Amino acid sequence: MSIEATKKLFVTTSLPEANAYLAAGWTLLTATDVPIEGTTISKYTLGWQGAGDPVKVPFQSGW
């Protein structure tokens, strides 16, 4: 599916949260490593490209 089909974006640095969105039908658009203060974190950008409104993903980080 083309990027033009993306109706909504969601960005997270949590791999478990990104996986929950993928399991709900979202599409991974980018995964980027971002250097911050001597370390690197991963940033995941997901897009809703499905029919209808985006699926809401109830996610509890466990923090």
Rosetta constraint file for C-alpha pairs under 8 A:
AtomPair CA 1 CA 5 HARMONIC 6.71 0.50
AtomPair CA 1 CA 49 HARMONIC 7.73 0.50
AtomPair CA 2 CA 6 HARMONIC 7.66 0.50
AtomPair CA 5 CA 49 HARMONIC 5.52 0.50
AtomPair CA 6 CA 47 HARMONIC 5.68 0.50
AtomPair CA 6 CA 48 HARMONIC 5.53 0.50
AtomPair CA 6 CA 49 HARMONIC 4.63 0.50
AtomPair CA 7 CA 47 HARMONIC 7.04 0.50
AtomPair CA 7 CA 48 HARMONIC 5.58 0.50
AtomPair CA 7 CA 49 HARMONIC 5.92 0.50
AtomPair CA 7 CA 54 HARMONIC 7.81 0.50
AtomPair CA 8 CA 47 HARMONIC 5.61 0.50
AtomPair CA 8 CA 48 HARMONIC 5.23 0.50
AtomPair CA 8 CA 49 HARMONIC 7.68 0.50
AtomPair CA 8 CA 54 HARMONIC 7.10 0.50
AtomPair CA 9 CA 45 HARMONIC 6.92 0.50
AtomPair CA 9 CA 46 HARMONIC 5.74 0.50
AtomPair CA 9 CA 47 HARMONIC 4.55 0.50
AtomPair CA 9 CA 48 HARMONIC 6.52 0.50
AtomPair CA 10 CA 45 HARMONIC 5.84 0.50
AtomPair CA 10 CA 46 HARMONIC 5.19 0.50
AtomPair CA 10 CA 47 HARMONIC 6.26 0.50
AtomPair CA 11 CA 43 HARMONIC 6.99 0.50
AtomPair CA 11 CA 44 HARMONIC 5.61 0.50
AtomPair CA 11 CA 45 HARMONIC 4.50 0.50
AtomPair CA 11 CA 46 HARMONIC 6.26 0.50
AtomPair CA 12 CA 17 HARMONIC 7.23 0.50
AtomPair CA 12 CA 18 HARMONIC 6.71 0.50
AtomPair CA 12 CA 43 HARMONIC 5.83 0.50
AtomPair CA 12 CA 44 HARMONIC 5.36 0.50
AtomPair CA 12 CA 45 HARMONIC 6.72 0.50
AtomPair CA 13 CA 18 HARMONIC 7.91 0.50
AtomPair CA 13 CA 41 HARMONIC 7.00 0.50
AtomPair CA 13 CA 42 HARMONIC 5.62 0.50
AtomPair CA 13 CA 43 HARMONIC 4.57 0.50
AtomPair CA 13 CA 44 HARMONIC 6.01 0.50
AtomPair CA 14 CA 18 HARMONIC 6.18 0.50
AtomPair CA 14 CA 42 HARMONIC 7.86 0.50
AtomPair CA 14 CA 43 HARMONIC 7.70 0.50
AtomPair CA 14 CA 44 HARMONIC 7.78 0.50
AtomPair CA 15 CA 19 HARMONIC 6.12 0.50
AtomPair CA 15 CA 44 HARMONIC 7.77 0.50
AtomPair CA 16 CA 20 HARMONIC 6.24 0.50
AtomPair CA 17 CA 21 HARMONIC 6.41 0.50
AtomPair CA 17 CA 59 HARMONIC 6.53 0.50
AtomPair CA 17 CA 61 HARMONIC 7.49 0.50
AtomPair CA 18 CA 22 HARMONIC 6.25 0.50
AtomPair CA 18 CA 44 HARMONIC 6.66 0.50
AtomPair CA 18 CA 46 HARMONIC 7.56 0.50
AtomPair CA 19 CA 23 HARMONIC 6.09 0.50
AtomPair CA 20 CA 24 HARMONIC 6.34 0.50
AtomPair CA 20 CA 57 HARMONIC 7.03 0.50
AtomPair CA 20 CA 59 HARMONIC 7.41 0.50
AtomPair CA 21 CA 25 HARMONIC 6.59 0.50
AtomPair CA 21 CA 26 HARMONIC 5.48 0.50
AtomPair CA 21 CA 46 HARMONIC 7.71 0.50
AtomPair CA 21 CA 57 HARMONIC 6.29 0.50
AtomPair CA 22 CA 26 HARMONIC 4.81 0.50
AtomPair CA 22 CA 27 HARMONIC 6.13 0.50
AtomPair CA 22 CA 28 HARMONIC 7.05 0.50
AtomPair CA 22 CA 46 HARMONIC 7.99 0.50
AtomPair CA 24 CA 55 HARMONIC 6.78 0.50
AtomPair CA 24 CA 57 HARMONIC 7.11 0.50
AtomPair CA 25 CA 48 HARMONIC 7.64 0.50
AtomPair CA 25 CA 50 HARMONIC 7.39 0.50
AtomPair CA 25 CA 55 HARMONIC 7.69 0.50
AtomPair CA 26 CA 46 HARMONIC 6.28 0.50
AtomPair CA 26 CA 47 HARMONIC 5.73 0.50
AtomPair CA 26 CA 48 HARMONIC 5.02 0.50
AtomPair CA 26 CA 49 HARMONIC 6.90 0.50
AtomPair CA 26 CA 50 HARMONIC 7.56 0.50
AtomPair CA 26 CA 55 HARMONIC 7.98 0.50
AtomPair CA 27 CA 46 HARMONIC 5.38 0.50
AtomPair CA 27 CA 47 HARMONIC 5.22 0.50
AtomPair CA 27 CA 48 HARMONIC 6.34 0.50
AtomPair CA 27 CA 49 HARMONIC 7.05 0.50
AtomPair CA 28 CA 44 HARMONIC 7.25 0.50
AtomPair CA 28 CA 45 HARMONIC 6.18 0.50
AtomPair CA 28 CA 46 HARMONIC 4.49 0.50
AtomPair CA 28 CA 47 HARMONIC 6.50 0.50
AtomPair CA 29 CA 44 HARMONIC 7.76 0.50
AtomPair CA 29 CA 45 HARMONIC 5.55 0.50
AtomPair CA 29 CA 46 HARMONIC 5.27 0.50
AtomPair CA 29 CA 47 HARMONIC 6.41 0.50
AtomPair CA 30 CA 44 HARMONIC 5.90 0.50
AtomPair CA 30 CA 45 HARMONIC 5.17 0.50
AtomPair CA 30 CA 46 HARMONIC 7.10 0.50
AtomPair CA 31 CA 42 HARMONIC 6.74 0.50
AtomPair CA 31 CA 43 HARMONIC 5.68 0.50
AtomPair CA 31 CA 44 HARMONIC 4.58 0.50
AtomPair CA 31 CA 45 HARMONIC 6.42 0.50
AtomPair CA 32 CA 42 HARMONIC 5.56 0.50
AtomPair CA 32 CA 43 HARMONIC 5.16 0.50
AtomPair CA 32 CA 44 HARMONIC 6.55 0.50
AtomPair CA 33 CA 40 HARMONIC 6.14 0.50
AtomPair CA 33 CA 41 HARMONIC 5.58 0.50
AtomPair CA 33 CA 42 HARMONIC 4.41 0.50
AtomPair CA 33 CA 43 HARMONIC 6.22 0.50
AtomPair CA 34 CA 40 HARMONIC 5.37 0.50
AtomPair CA 34 CA 41 HARMONIC 5.29 0.50
AtomPair CA 34 CA 42 HARMONIC 6.04 0.50
AtomPair CA 34 CA 43 HARMONIC 6.96 0.50
AtomPair CA 35 CA 39 HARMONIC 5.64 0.50
AtomPair CA 35 CA 40 HARMONIC 4.27 0.50
AtomPair CA 35 CA 41 HARMONIC 6.46 0.50
AtomPair CA 36 CA 40 HARMONIC 5.76 0.50
AtomPair CA 36 CA 41 HARMONIC 7.17 0.50
AtomPair CA 48 CA 54 HARMONIC 5.78 0.50
AtomPair CA 48 CA 55 HARMONIC 7.92 0.50
AtomPair CA 50 CA 54 HARMONIC 7.19 0.50
